[in-house]
Amino acid sequence: MWTRQHKQRNTGRLIIPSLCVVFLAYFGFHAYHGEFGINSKYQLEAQTVALQAQLDAVKARRIELERRVRLMHDGTLEKDMLDEQARRALNLSQPDEITIMLPASSK
């Protein structure tokens, strides 16, 4: 009787662990870089902070504009505010006055 002896190969033992490593690497990569991953969370938090700062600036500008509108409201018309608006609209000033030109964005 002839017997044939085989040497055991190690390749069969590496298939399942290598598939597990590939599986974990794929999901690990997407857990960090994916649309709902850890990196995206930090980017959204940074964007939230930037937008909140922008919102605060817009609210402050609105409060300032509402205050200026209240000064020109009927019955409580302030002469200084009226004078300032008229001079700005007509682009006039007296010869003995000092005129300070402000940028157009501060109107």
DAHUHU-V839195 format. One record per residue. N is the residue number from 1. SS is DSSP state (a for helix, b for strand, c for the rest). OMEGA is omega in degrees with one decimal (999 if undefined). D_FIRST is the distance of its C-alpha to the first C-alpha in Angstrom with 1 decimal. Layout:
[[N	SS	OMEGA	D_FIRST] [N	SS	OMEGA	D_FIRST]]
//
This chain:
[[1	c	-179.7	0.0] [2	c	174.8	3.7] [3	c	-179.9	6.4] [4	c	-178.1	9.9] [5	c	179.5	12.8] [6	c	173.2	16.1] [7	c	-179.1	19.4] [8	c	178.3	21.8] [9	c	-179.6	24.8] [10	c	-177.2	28.2] [11	a	179.1	29.8] [12	a	179.6	28.9] [13	a	-176.4	30.8] [14	a	-176.2	33.9] [15	a	-176.9	34.5] [16	a	177.7	36.3] [17	a	179.0	38.4] [18	a	175.8	39.4] [19	a	177.8	40.5] [20	a	178.4	42.4] [21	a	178.3	44.2] [22	a	178.9	45.1] [23	a	-179.9	46.3] [24	a	178.5	48.5] [25	a	179.5	49.8] [26	a	-177.9	50.9] [27	a	175.7	52.7] [28	a	177.8	54.1] [29	a	-178.4	55.6] [30	a	175.1	57.3] [31	a	179.5	58.5] [32	a	-173.1	60.4] [33	a	-175.3	61.4] [34	c	-177.7	61.4] [35	c	179.1	64.5] [36	c	-175.7	64.7] [37	c	-177.7	63.1] [38	a	-180.0	64.5] [39	a	178.7	66.0] [40	a	178.0	67.8] [41	a	179.7	69.3] [42	a	177.2	70.9] [43	a	178.1	72.2] [44	a	177.4	73.7] [45	a	177.9	75.4] [46	a	178.4	76.9] [47	a	177.9	78.1] [48	a	179.2	79.6] [49	a	-179.9	81.5] [50	a	-180.0	82.8] [51	a	177.6	83.9] [52	a	176.9	85.6] [53	a	178.0	87.6] [54	a	178.2	88.6] [55	a	178.0	89.6] [56	a	178.4	91.7] [57	a	179.7	93.5] [58	a	178.1	94.2] [59	a	178.3	95.5] [60	a	178.1	97.8] [61	a	179.2	99.1] [62	a	178.4	99.8] [63	a	178.6	101.7] [64	a	178.6	103.8] [65	a	177.8	104.6] [66	a	177.6	105.5] [67	a	179.5	107.8] [68	a	178.1	109.5] [69	a	177.8	109.9] [70	a	178.8	111.4] [71	a	179.6	114.0] [72	c	-177.3	115.1] [73	c	179.5	115.1] [74	c	177.6	118.4] [75	c	179.2	120.7] [76	c	-176.5	119.0] [77	c	178.3	119.4] [78	c	-177.3	119.5] [79	a	179.6	121.8] [80	a	179.8	119.6] [81	a	178.5	116.7] [82	a	179.3	118.9] [83	a	179.8	120.3] [84	a	-179.3	116.9] [85	a	180.0	115.6] [86	a	178.7	118.8] [87	a	179.0	118.7] [88	a	-178.4	115.1] [89	a	-176.8	115.7] [90	a	-178.9	118.9] [91	c	-178.6	117.8] [92	c	170.1	121.1] [93	c	-179.8	122.3] [94	c	-178.4	125.6] [95	c	-177.2	126.6] [96	c	-179.5	126.8] [97	c	174.0	123.4] [98	c	-178.6	120.2] [99	c	177.2	117.3] [100	c	-178.7	113.7] [101	c	177.7	111.3] [102	c	176.6	108.1] [103	c	-177.3	104.9] [104	a	-176.9	104.6] [105	a	-178.7	101.6] [106	a	179.0	103.9] [107	c	999	106.1]]
//
